[in-house]
Amino acid sequence: MLTKTPKQAEGPFYPDKLPLDTDNDLILINDSLTPGIGEVTHFSGSVKTPAGSPVGNAVVEIWQADTDGNYIHSKSRGGGEKDNNFQGYGRFLTGATGEYYFRCLKPTPYTRRAPHIHVAVSVKGKRVLTTQCYDSSYEGNKDDFLLNRAPAELRDLLIVDFQPLAGSETGELAARFDIVIGLTPQG
């Protein structure tokens, strides 16, 4: 049996108005040629049950702040001007293998928070998990109040490595966050 991914708070900045573009590429909005500012990351993983079965037709959503700590939420007040070229939110429907993929930014720290990406999984229209994943290289993870709410023996399930993407000539990164869910709402 696989250990279920720990729940984490949704946070106050889940988009209060979804952007027109909600695809899995958060770097470019619609047909724009100007990308969001930051380290491009290929963020992927799989969604499985505790028995290890892949979960197809699951909707995986991510949302994150731009490099200045701004979310696409009307009350978000980051440390600088909002990056209008960064989508900030995306979703992906898993296939039969349970795999998902996003192109996003390596998260950066902002006021009182370690770098993180918010992740939610829905099955048959019901949210079954809301969590966050964190950058393993960030020294301040030990001080993040939300990460520290997870039981100590489960925290490593929320921490991922952001590694150089093999063959990338532009310094892109790759991070893998595998998710194990129960199939009941927030189960």
C-alpha positions as CSV (number, residue, x, y, z in Angstrom):
1,M,0.0,0.0,0.0
2,L,1.1,3.5,-0.9
3,T,0.9,6.3,1.7
4,K,-1.7,8.9,0.8
5,T,-0.4,12.4,0.0
6,P,-1.0,14.6,3.0
7,K,-3.7,17.3,2.8
8,Q,-2.6,20.9,3.0
9,A,-4.6,24.1,3.2
10,E,-5.9,25.5,-0.1
11,G,-4.7,28.9,1.0
12,P,-6.5,32.2,0.6
13,F,-5.5,32.7,-3.0
14,Y,-7.2,30.0,-5.1
15,P,-8.3,32.1,-8.1
16,D,-11.5,33.9,-7.3
17,K,-11.9,34.4,-11.1
18,L,-10.4,31.8,-13.4
19,P,-8.4,33.1,-16.2
20,L,-9.6,32.6,-19.8
21,D,-6.6,30.4,-20.4
22,T,-6.6,27.4,-18.0
23,D,-4.4,25.0,-19.9
24,N,-1.4,23.2,-18.5
25,D,1.1,25.8,-19.8
26,L,1.3,28.6,-17.2
27,I,4.3,30.2,-18.9
28,L,2.4,31.6,-21.9
29,I,-1.1,33.0,-21.9
30,N,-3.1,32.1,-25.0
31,D,-1.1,32.8,-28.1
32,S,1.3,35.3,-26.5
33,L,5.0,35.2,-27.4
34,T,6.1,36.8,-24.1
35,P,6.6,34.3,-21.3
36,G,6.2,34.7,-17.6
37,I,9.3,35.6,-15.7
38,G,11.1,32.9,-13.8
39,E,12.7,29.5,-14.0
40,V,10.7,27.4,-16.4
41,T,9.8,24.0,-14.8
42,H,8.3,20.9,-16.3
43,F,6.1,19.8,-13.4
44,S,4.7,16.3,-13.7
45,G,3.7,13.2,-11.8
46,S,1.1,10.5,-11.5
47,V,-2.1,10.2,-9.6
48,K,-2.6,6.8,-7.9
49,T,-4.8,5.0,-5.4
50,P,-3.2,3.6,-2.2
51,A,-3.2,0.2,-3.9
52,G,-1.0,1.7,-6.7
53,S,-3.7,1.8,-9.4
54,P,-3.5,4.8,-11.7
55,V,-6.4,7.2,-11.6
56,G,-7.5,8.2,-15.0
57,N,-9.9,11.1,-15.7
58,A,-8.8,13.0,-12.6
59,V,-8.5,16.7,-12.9
60,V,-5.3,18.0,-11.5
61,E,-5.2,21.8,-10.9
62,I,-2.2,23.9,-9.9
63,W,-1.9,27.5,-8.9
64,Q,1.1,29.5,-7.8
65,A,2.4,32.9,-7.2
66,D,4.5,34.7,-9.8
67,T,8.2,35.4,-8.9
68,D,7.1,38.5,-6.9
69,G,4.5,36.6,-4.8
70,N,1.4,37.7,-6.7
71,Y,-1.4,35.2,-7.3
72,I,-4.3,35.7,-9.8
73,H,-6.6,36.6,-7.0
74,S,-8.2,40.0,-6.4
75,K,-6.8,40.2,-2.9
76,S,-3.3,39.0,-3.6
77,R,-0.7,41.6,-2.8
78,G,2.8,40.3,-3.5
79,G,6.0,42.1,-3.1
80,G,6.1,43.7,-6.6
81,E,4.2,44.3,-9.7
82,K,2.1,41.4,-11.0
83,D,3.5,39.5,-14.0
84,N,0.7,39.8,-16.5
85,N,2.5,37.3,-18.8
86,F,2.2,34.5,-16.2
87,Q,-1.0,32.4,-16.2
88,G,-0.7,31.4,-12.5
89,Y,-3.3,28.6,-12.8
90,G,-3.8,25.5,-14.9
91,R,-5.5,22.2,-15.1
92,F,-4.8,18.8,-16.7
93,L,-7.0,15.7,-17.2
94,T,-5.1,12.5,-16.5
95,G,-5.2,9.7,-19.0
96,A,-5.4,5.9,-18.3
97,T,-1.9,6.0,-16.7
98,G,-2.8,8.7,-14.2
99,E,0.0,10.9,-15.5
100,Y,-0.2,14.7,-15.5
101,Y,2.1,17.5,-16.9
102,F,2.4,21.2,-16.5
103,R,4.9,23.8,-17.6
104,C,5.1,26.4,-14.8
105,L,7.7,28.3,-12.8
106,K,10.0,27.1,-10.1
107,P,8.3,28.6,-7.1
108,T,10.0,31.4,-5.2
109,P,9.6,32.4,-1.5
110,Y,7.4,35.2,-0.4
111,T,6.4,36.8,2.9
112,R,6.4,34.0,5.6
113,R,6.1,31.2,3.0
114,A,8.5,28.7,1.6
115,P,8.4,28.2,-2.2
116,H,5.4,26.0,-3.1
117,I,2.9,25.0,-5.7
118,H,-0.7,24.4,-4.8
119,V,-2.2,21.2,-6.1
120,A,-5.8,19.9,-6.1
121,V,-7.2,16.7,-7.5
122,S,-10.8,16.1,-8.4
123,V,-12.4,12.9,-9.5
124,K,-16.0,12.7,-11.0
125,G,-16.4,16.4,-10.1
126,K,-15.5,16.1,-6.4
127,R,-12.4,17.5,-4.9
128,V,-10.6,14.6,-3.3
129,L,-7.3,16.3,-2.3
130,T,-5.9,19.7,-1.8
131,T,-2.2,19.9,-1.0
132,Q,1.0,21.9,-1.6
133,C,4.5,20.8,-2.7
134,Y,7.7,22.4,-1.7
135,D,11.2,22.9,-3.2
136,S,13.7,20.6,-1.5
137,S,16.6,23.0,-2.0
138,Y,15.0,25.8,0.1
139,E,16.6,26.0,3.6
140,G,13.5,27.8,5.0
141,N,11.2,24.8,4.6
142,K,11.8,24.0,8.3
143,D,10.2,27.4,9.2
144,D,7.1,27.2,6.9
145,F,4.1,27.0,9.2
146,L,1.9,25.1,6.7
147,L,4.5,22.5,5.8
148,N,5.1,22.0,9.5
149,R,1.4,21.2,10.1
150,A,1.9,17.9,8.1
151,P,2.9,15.0,10.4
152,A,6.8,14.9,10.5
153,E,6.8,11.4,9.0
154,L,4.8,12.5,6.0
155,R,6.6,15.8,5.1
156,D,8.9,14.2,2.7
157,L,5.9,13.3,0.5
158,L,5.4,17.1,0.0
159,I,9.0,18.0,-0.9
160,V,10.2,17.7,-4.5
161,D,13.6,18.2,-6.2
162,F,13.8,20.8,-9.0
163,Q,16.5,19.4,-11.2
164,P,18.0,20.6,-14.5
165,L,16.0,19.2,-17.4
166,A,18.2,16.9,-19.5
167,G,19.0,18.3,-22.9
168,S,17.7,21.8,-22.1
169,E,19.8,24.6,-23.6
170,T,17.9,27.3,-21.7
171,G,18.3,26.1,-18.1
172,E,14.8,24.6,-17.8
173,L,14.0,22.4,-14.8
174,A,12.0,19.3,-14.1
175,A,10.2,18.3,-10.9
176,R,8.1,15.2,-10.3
177,F,5.3,15.1,-7.7
178,D,3.5,11.8,-7.5
179,I,0.1,12.0,-5.7
180,V,-1.7,9.2,-3.9
181,I,-5.3,9.9,-3.2
182,G,-8.3,8.4,-1.5
183,L,-11.4,8.4,-3.8
184,T,-13.7,10.2,-1.4
185,P,-13.9,14.0,-1.0
186,Q,-10.7,15.1,0.8
187,G,-10.1,11.4,1.6
